[in-house]
């Protein structure tokens, strides 16, 4: 991942019941802000916070976001981190001169979204505080997108389907655990 621009968003402490909704809101906001698409936007809504946000009307994007939100581990002991990568496929010439090429993705932007589940009731002043913090995170997304354009690859919308930039979403819990121990638990 050479020359990748990274944007780490501030940690959001969210009641466990709203964790997945808030994560989906932040992911959709980044995707809506960065993906160049000919599709009209739609509204997303977090009922518990009475919070409206914009998202793309692309069912494929919705499916990817939903899968990532479901896969994200809701933890109270440490933050959960979701990484969102934007990429464009690149052609790589064969190293052995056999005359064929392979597609190799070129990552150009990474977003790190950190959330931590907390034991709290979403009432009164806490709900107001969470709305303000979420609004501040979304404004940081918009500011980053507006001010960081020089690293974006050139594209022609007609050369792609509906979405000009491809993306990948990775979920992982921030771990202070031993990496080898985590690896062995996976096997």
C-alpha positions as CSV (number, residue, x, y, z in Angstrom):
1,X,0.0,0.0,0.0
2,X,2.3,2.7,-1.2
3,X,1.3,6.4,-1.1
4,X,-1.9,5.7,0.8
5,X,-3.6,8.6,2.6
6,X,-4.9,7.7,6.0
7,X,-7.7,9.4,8.0
8,X,-8.2,8.2,11.6
9,X,-11.5,9.3,13.0
10,X,-11.9,10.1,16.7
11,X,-13.1,7.3,19.0
12,X,-16.8,7.2,19.5
13,X,-18.1,5.6,22.8
14,X,-21.5,4.3,22.0
15,X,-24.1,2.3,23.9
16,X,-23.9,-1.3,22.8
17,X,-27.5,-1.2,21.6
18,X,-26.6,1.6,19.0
19,X,-23.1,0.4,18.2
20,X,-24.0,-1.2,14.8
21,X,-26.3,1.7,13.7
22,X,-23.6,4.3,14.5
23,X,-20.9,2.3,12.7
24,X,-23.2,1.9,9.7
25,X,-23.8,5.7,9.7
26,X,-20.1,6.5,9.7
27,X,-19.3,3.9,7.0
28,X,-22.1,5.1,4.8
29,X,-21.1,8.8,5.2
30,X,-17.5,8.1,4.2
31,X,-18.6,6.0,1.2
32,X,-21.2,8.5,0.1
33,X,-18.7,11.3,0.4
34,X,-15.9,9.6,-1.4
35,X,-17.6,7.3,-4.0
36,X,-18.3,9.2,-7.2
37,X,-21.5,7.8,-8.5
38,X,-24.4,8.6,-10.8
39,X,-26.8,7.3,-8.3
40,X,-29.1,9.6,-6.2
41,X,-28.5,9.7,-2.5
42,X,-30.9,8.2,0.0
43,X,-31.5,8.9,3.7
44,X,-30.3,6.8,6.5
45,X,-31.8,7.2,10.0
46,X,-30.8,6.3,13.5
47,X,-34.1,6.3,15.4
48,X,-32.7,6.2,18.9
49,X,-30.6,9.3,18.2
50,X,-33.1,11.0,15.9
51,X,-30.2,11.4,13.5
52,X,-30.4,11.5,9.7
53,X,-27.5,10.9,7.3
54,X,-26.9,10.4,3.6
55,X,-25.9,7.2,1.9
56,X,-25.8,5.9,-1.6
57,X,-28.7,4.1,-3.2
58,X,-26.5,1.3,-4.4
59,X,-27.7,-2.1,-3.1
60,X,-24.2,-3.6,-3.5
61,X,-22.7,-0.9,-1.2
62,X,-25.5,-1.5,1.3
63,X,-24.7,-5.2,1.3
64,X,-21.0,-4.7,1.9
65,X,-21.7,-2.2,4.7
66,X,-24.2,-4.5,6.4
67,X,-21.8,-7.5,6.2
68,X,-19.0,-5.4,7.8
69,X,-21.3,-4.0,10.5
70,X,-22.5,-7.6,11.4
71,X,-18.9,-8.9,11.4
72,X,-17.6,-6.1,13.7
73,X,-17.1,-7.3,17.3
74,X,-19.0,-5.1,19.8
75,X,-16.5,-4.8,22.7
76,X,-16.7,-3.0,26.0
77,X,-13.1,-3.8,27.1
78,X,-11.3,-2.1,24.1
79,X,-12.2,-0.3,20.9
80,X,-13.2,-2.0,17.8
81,X,-11.6,-0.7,14.6
82,X,-13.0,-0.9,11.1
83,X,-10.7,0.0,8.2
84,X,-12.2,1.2,5.0
85,X,-9.8,1.1,1.9
86,X,-10.4,2.7,-1.4
87,X,-8.6,1.2,-4.4
88,X,-8.4,1.1,-8.1
89,X,-7.3,-2.0,-10.0
90,X,-4.0,-1.7,-11.8
91,X,-2.5,-3.9,-14.4
92,X,0.8,-5.6,-13.5
93,X,3.1,-6.8,-16.2
94,X,4.3,-10.4,-15.9
95,X,7.7,-10.8,-14.3
96,X,8.6,-13.8,-16.5
97,X,7.8,-12.2,-19.9
98,X,5.0,-14.6,-20.7
99,X,3.0,-11.7,-22.1
100,X,0.1,-11.8,-19.8
101,X,-1.0,-9.3,-17.1
102,X,-2.6,-9.7,-13.7
103,X,-4.8,-7.2,-11.9
104,X,-3.2,-5.8,-8.8
105,X,-5.2,-3.4,-6.6
106,X,-3.7,0.1,-5.9
107,X,-4.8,1.4,-2.6
108,X,-5.0,5.2,-2.4
109,X,-6.9,5.9,0.8
110,X,-7.6,4.3,4.2
111,X,-10.1,5.3,6.8
112,X,-9.9,4.1,10.4
113,X,-13.2,4.1,12.3
114,X,-12.9,3.4,16.1
115,X,-15.9,2.6,18.3
116,X,-16.2,1.3,21.8
117,X,-19.4,-0.1,23.3
118,X,-20.2,1.4,26.7
119,X,-22.8,0.6,29.4
120,X,-25.0,3.7,29.2
121,X,-28.6,4.6,28.7
122,X,-29.3,6.8,25.7
123,X,-31.2,9.5,27.5
124,X,-31.2,13.2,27.9
125,X,-27.8,14.8,28.0
126,X,-25.9,11.6,27.0
127,X,-28.0,11.4,23.8
128,X,-27.3,15.0,23.1
129,X,-23.5,14.5,23.7
130,X,-23.4,11.4,21.4
131,X,-25.3,13.3,18.7
132,X,-22.7,16.1,18.9
133,X,-19.8,13.7,18.8
134,X,-21.2,11.8,15.9
135,X,-21.9,15.1,14.0
136,X,-18.2,16.1,14.7
137,X,-17.0,12.8,13.3
138,X,-19.1,13.2,10.2
139,X,-17.9,16.8,9.7
140,X,-14.3,15.5,9.9
141,X,-15.2,13.1,7.1
142,X,-16.6,15.9,5.0
143,X,-13.6,18.1,5.7
144,X,-11.1,15.4,4.9
145,X,-12.9,14.6,1.6
146,X,-13.1,18.3,0.6
147,X,-9.4,19.1,1.4
148,X,-7.7,15.8,0.3
149,X,-8.2,15.3,-3.4
150,X,-4.7,15.3,-4.9
151,X,-4.1,11.6,-4.2
152,X,-7.2,10.5,-6.0
153,X,-6.7,8.5,-9.2
154,X,-8.2,9.8,-12.4
155,X,-11.3,8.1,-13.5
156,X,-14.0,8.2,-16.1
157,X,-17.5,7.3,-14.8
158,X,-18.3,5.5,-18.1
159,X,-15.4,3.1,-17.6
160,X,-17.0,1.8,-14.4
161,X,-20.3,0.6,-13.4
162,X,-22.1,2.9,-11.0
163,X,-19.3,3.3,-8.6
164,X,-16.0,4.9,-9.7
165,X,-13.8,3.8,-6.7
166,X,-13.8,0.3,-5.4
167,X,-13.6,-0.3,-1.7
168,X,-12.8,-3.0,0.9
169,X,-13.9,-3.0,4.5
170,X,-11.9,-4.8,7.2
171,X,-13.0,-5.3,10.8
172,X,-10.8,-6.1,13.8
173,X,-10.7,-5.5,17.5
174,X,-7.8,-3.3,18.6
175,X,-5.7,-5.8,20.5
176,X,-3.1,-5.5,23.1
177,X,-3.0,-9.3,23.1
178,X,-0.1,-11.2,21.7
179,X,-0.4,-11.4,17.9
180,X,0.8,-15.0,17.9
181,X,-1.9,-16.0,20.5
182,X,-4.6,-14.4,18.3
183,X,-3.3,-16.1,15.2
184,X,-3.3,-19.5,17.0
185,X,-6.9,-19.0,18.1
186,X,-7.9,-18.6,14.5
187,X,-6.4,-21.9,13.4
